Amino acid sequence: MRTFKIIILLAFASLCLNGSGQTIQKTLICTLTNYDYSSLNPVIGIVSGTIEMHFTFRLSKEGYIETMHWNVNKGDLHNANGDIIQCVDAGHDNLGIYWQFYNTPNASNDAIQPGIRYNVEDGWLDEYMPDQMPAEGVYVENCFMLKCKGELLKLPFHIMFHMNANGVYTVEFIKP
């Protein structure tokens, strides 16, 4: 766990201290409408409301995404019973694994299960997307977690990938 925290700290420091290009910050609002978590956790149930997510993108000198970092700022979620749902999510990606997902979040979510909408049009990052994904980098997803009345629903898990300059994964850590 300590190693995981150090890697997150180093990734965030890299994001903040590398002055190779411009940094863009954006707040996205994710709206859930009757999103069904009941088969995964009956206490969480069917969820509606909003999640405010903060994104930071560092661009290269050429104007393309080099790094993406995200976290949940706040949420206003509730289930069908009116219970408050807390949401936690954070991640860092300079490997390009989630860049396309967050460039087309509405279409990506529609393919999984309708009921999640973002306040951006799909393709909102097109002008910043590089033609070729990075040859090396790190992807860290801390977790997506919902909490209601002491019950936790972790989706999906803790995950970390590191690819070296030779295209070889030197770290592949997945923990449910």
N, C-alpha and C positions, 0 to 999 in steps of 0.2 A: 504494500500500500504506500509506503514511503517513497519507493521508486516511482510509482505512478504520480504522486503529488509533485515530485521533483521534475518529472517530464512535463507535466502541465505548466508548472512555473517557468521552466525554460522555454516552452513553446510560446507562452504569453510574453515573456521577456523578448524573445526573438521578434514577435509581432510588433511590440512597442518600440524597440530600439533600432531596428534595421531601417535605415533611412534611404533605401534604394528608390522609393517611389511614393506616391500619394496614398494617404489613408482615407477611406470612405467609411462613414458610420451611418447606419440606417436602422430605424426601428420598424419592424414588421408586426402587424396585428394578424394573428391566426384566430379564425372564428370556427368553433366546433358547433355543429347543429345536430343534436340527437346522435352523437357518435357512440356506437355501441361497444362498450368494454365489458358487458355483462358476462360473456362467455369466458373471459380471462379473469375477471374478479367481480362477483355479483355485488359486493358492497359499493364498488366504483359505479357499476351500472351504466346507464345511458347518460352521456355528458354533453352539456351545452355551455356556451360562454366564450370568453376570449382569453388569449395568451398574448402578452406583449413580449416580443423577442428582440434583443439587441444584436446586430450584426456589425462586425468590423472587417473590412476588406483592405488589405494592403495591395497596392498596384505596383507593378514593375515600372521601370523608367519608360517602357513602351506603352504603358497604360492598360496592362492585362493583370488579372488576378494572380497574385502570388500566394496569398494566405487568406483564409477565412476563419473567423472565430465567432461563435454565437453563444448566447445564454439567455435564459428567461429572466426578464426584469420583474414582471408581475403578472398575475392572472386573475380572472374573474370567472371561474368555472364552478358549476354546480351539477349535481346529478338530478335524476327525475324526482327524487325525494326532497330536493332542496338543500341537500348537504353540500358544504363547501368542499371543493376539490383543490388541493395544492399541486402545483406542477414544478418540477425541477428538470432542467436540461442545460447542458453545456458541451461544447465541443470545439475542436481546432482541426483545421485541415489545410495543409500546404502540399498535399499529394494529389488533390483534385477529385477525390472519391465522391464528395457530396456537392460539388459545384454545380453539376447539371441538375441534380435534384432541386437545389434551392433556386436555380434559374427558372425552373418550371414546376413550382411547388403545387399548383392547383391541378395540373394534369397528372403529376406524379401521385398525388393523394387520391384523385378520382380513380386511378387504376387499382388502388388498394381497397378503399372503401369510401364512397361519397360521404360528405358531411364535414370536410375540412376545407376551408377557404382562406387564402392569404389576401392581404390588401394590396397586392401587386399583380400586374399582368404577367402571365408567363412570357419569358424571354426578356425580363427586365434587366438581366445582366449580360445580354448578348454582346453589347459593345465592349465588355470587359473580359469576355471569355477568350482564353488563348486558343490558337489553332491546334496546339499540341499540349497534352497534359504534362505535368512535371515528370522528369525522369527519376527523381528521388524526392523523398519527403516523409512527412509524418501525418497520420490521421489518428485523432483521439476523440472518442465519443465517451463522455463521462457517464451519461445514462439519460434516458427519458423516464421519468418516474412521476406517477400520480399517487397522491395520498388522500385518503378519506377516512375519518373516524379511526385513525390508527392503522388502517389497512394500506399496504403498499402494493402498487402494480408497477413493476420495473419493465420498461420496454425500451430497447430490447435488452441491453446488457452493457457491461464495460467492454470497450474494444479499443485496441491500439494496433496500428500497422506502421512499420518503418521500412521504406524501400531505399536501398543504397544506390549509388550512382551507376552500378552495373545492372540495375533492375531486379535485384535479388531482395526478397523480404528478409530482413534480419530480425524483425520482431513481428510476431503474429500472436497477439494476446486477445483472447475472447473469453469473457467470464459472464455466464448468465446471472 
